[in-house]
Amino acid sequence: MILGNLSQKYLLIATGTGIVPLYAMLRSLLESGSTAKIHLVVGNRTLVDVYLLEEFQSFAYQYSHFTFSYYLSQETSEGFQKGRVTAFF
C-alpha cells in the first residue's frame, strides 16, 4: 500500500535486480488509482539482462501517466538508451 498524496510526481530509478522492489511499488501505485505522473528509469548491462520489459510496456499502454526509460550500458539495441542510468540526469 502507498500512503500519502496520490497526485504527486514519482521518479523511480533502479539497475539490475534492484528493479524488483520498485516493480512492486509501481504496481501498487498504478492499481491504487493514483493519477500521479510516474517515470521509471531502469538500467542493465545487456539486453539479456533486461527484466520485466513487457510488464512496463503494458503499464505504459494502460496508464497514460506512466512512462519509462531503459538504459543498456554495454550494448546498443533499438528502443533502449545507450549508457548508464546516470545519463538520465
Long-range contacts (C-beta under 8 A, 24 or more apart in sequence): 1-28, 1-32, 2-28, 2-29, 2-32, 2-34, 6-32, 6-33, 6-34, 6-35, 6-36, 7-34, 7-35, 7-36, 8-36, 9-36, 9-37, 9-38, 10-36, 10-37, 10-38, 10-39, 11-38, 11-39, 11-41, 12-38, 12-39, 12-40, 12-41, 13-40, 13-41, 13-42, 13-85, 13-88, 14-40, 14-41, 14-42, 14-43, 15-42, 15-43, 15-44, 15-85, 16-43, 16-44, 16-45, 16-49, 17-51, 19-51, 19-52, 20-51, 23-52, 23-55, 26-59, 26-66, 30-59, 30-62, 30-63, 30-66, 35-65, 36-65, 37-65, 38-63, 38-65, 38-66, 38-67, 39-66, 39-67, 39-68, 39-69, 40-66, 40-67, 40-68, 40-69, 41-68, 41-69, 41-71, 41-85, 41-88, 42-68, 42-69, 42-70, 42-71, 42-85, 43-70, 43-71, 43-72, 43-73, 43-84, 43-85, 44-70, 44-71, 44-72, 44-73, 45-72, 45-73, 45-74, 45-75, 46-72, 46-74, 46-75, 47-72, 47-75, 47-77, 47-80
